[in-house]
């Protein structure tokens, strides 16, 4: 796929086997987050194809474009982006609710998702009252909510305490999803990834 953003161009081929985890590493500005945004449908590609879970979601030449909300992905942002007016519980329940899950079922499932990342005790708290690490755990729980087949994770553990990171890595592995994980931490790649991709200036480093 290829996408141009001003003077920057990201151009690469990436294949992640179903249920596999690929870690994407590289210096700042190399295109890691842009890659995730293209996969999620938040950036429009100019050429190439994107298939997620065996389904074509982006092919400019064929006029195919599936919007983000219909791509079946969970996305944990580096800057978290929780909804400030919602509690931690309702942030996690938001995705399933948008996909038609009833309120009580979505909230019950969201509480289990929060419990899995040790945040059930903060279910009723709004983002402004959470620490950076707590907010990041809620963001990961939100990405995992509803068991999406594809997970896009942008530095999902960077603000969390070191002692909780093994737990969070286990949650990602246990999800059974196809995962693209952006990280600067070699431990994330070593403990989670089946393959590691290094980007440099929008290209795969040789």
N, C-alpha and C positions, 0 to 999 in steps of 0.2 A: 504494500500500500504506500501511497505518497500523499503528504499534506504539506502545504506551504503556508507559513505564518510570517509575513514580512520577508526578512532576509533569511529566515531559518526554514530548512526543509527536512522533514523526517521521511525517510524512504527505507523500507525494510520488509523482509519476509519473516513471519513468526508462525510456528505451528506448535500448539500445546496439546498433547494427547488428552482425550477425555479423562477427567479425574486427575490429571497431572498438575504439577505446580512448577511454574517457571519464574525464577527470580530475575529481575531486570536491575542491573547496576550501571553505574557510570557517573561522571562528574555532573555538577549542576549545569543545566542548560543543554544537556545532551539529548533530550527528547523523551525522557522517561514518563513524565506526567502527560505529555502530549500523546504518547502511545496509548495510555489508559483512556484518555478523553476520546480518542478516535474509536477505540473498542466500545466505549459506552455510548457513542453517538453524540457526544458533546462538541466534537470538532468534525467538520465535514471533510472527507478525503477528496482528493482530486483524481486519483487513479488507483487501480487495484481492486481487490475484493476483501471483505471481512466476513468470515463465517463464524458464528458462535453456536456451539452445540449442534453442528451439522446444518444450521440454517443460515442462508445468505441474508445478511442484514445491511450490507453496504456495497454497492457496485455502481459507481457513477456512469460507466459506459452503458450499463443496462437500465439505468434509471431506477435502481433499487435503493430505497432508503427507509429503514425501519427506525422510528423514533426511540429515544432512550427508554421510555417507560414500557416499551413493548419488547425490549431485547432480553429480558430475563436475567439481568445482571444485578449483583450486589456490589456497591461501590463504597469503600471506606476512604474518605478524603484525608489528605495530610493535614489540612486545616479544619477537619472534622465537619464543620457546617451543620451543626444541630439547629433545629428550629427553636429559637429562643423563647417562644410563647408556649411551648409544649414541655411537659415533664419528660424525664428520661424514659419513662415507660411509654408515653405516647409518641415519643420520637421513634422508638423501636417498633411500635405497633403501626406506624404511619404507612409503611410500604404494604404490608398485608391488607390494611384497611382500604388502600387505594386499589388493590387487586380484588376487592369484593368480599374479603373476610369480615364476618360480623364483629362488632365492637368487642363483645365479651370474649370471644374466641381469640381475637387478635391480641387483646391485652393479656390474656392468660398465657398465650404463647410468648409474648414479649417479656413477661416476667421471668419465664424459664430461660429466655435468651440472656437477660440481664444476670440471672443467677449463675449462668455458665461462665460469665466473665467477672464474677464477684461484685456485681453492682446492684443486686436485688434490693439491698438496704437503702439505695438512693433512688428507687423507682419514682418517687413522688417529687424529686428535686428538679428544678429547671436548670438549664445549662449554665447560667450566670453564677450559680452557686457551686458548680463543680470545678475541681482542679483540672489542669490540662490533661493529666494522665487519666482521670476519671472520665472526662469528656471523650477521650480517645477510645476508652473501653466501651462506652455507650455507642460511639460511632461504629465500632467493629460489630457490636451486637446488632445494630441496625442493618449493617451490610449482610449479616448472616441470617437475618429474620426471613422466614418463609423458605429457607433452604434453596436459594437460587442456584441454578446449574453452573453459573459462571460468577467468579469473584474477582473483582479488581481492587487491589489493595495498594494504597500509596503511603508508604512509611507508616503502617498501621500501629507500630509499637514504639515509635520514637520518643513519645512523651511519657510512656508508662514506666513504672518502677521496674528495675531489673528483676526483682524476685517474682513478678507476675508475668513476665514475658513468656516463660516456658508454658504456662497455662494457656495463654492466648495463642501461642503457636500450635498447641494441641487442639484447640478449638478450630483453627483453620484447617488443620490436617483432617480432623474428624468430620468436617463438613462434607467431604467427598466431592467437592466441586472442582471444576477446572479453574485454576487460579493463576493470575498474573500478578506478581508481587514486586512492587518497586521498593527497593531498600538500599540503604548505605551500610547496613550492618552485616558483615560477613557471617555472623552467627545465625541470622535469619536464613541466609542462603544455605548454610551448612546443615541446619537442622530441618529445614522445610523443603528445599527445592529439589526437584528431580533434574533440573537443568538450569544453567545460569547464562543469561544473555547480557553482554556488556555493550552499552551504547557509547558512541563518541561522535559528537557533532551530527546527530541525526542518522547515523549509520551504525551497523553492527561492527564492532571492533574486531579486527582479524587476530 
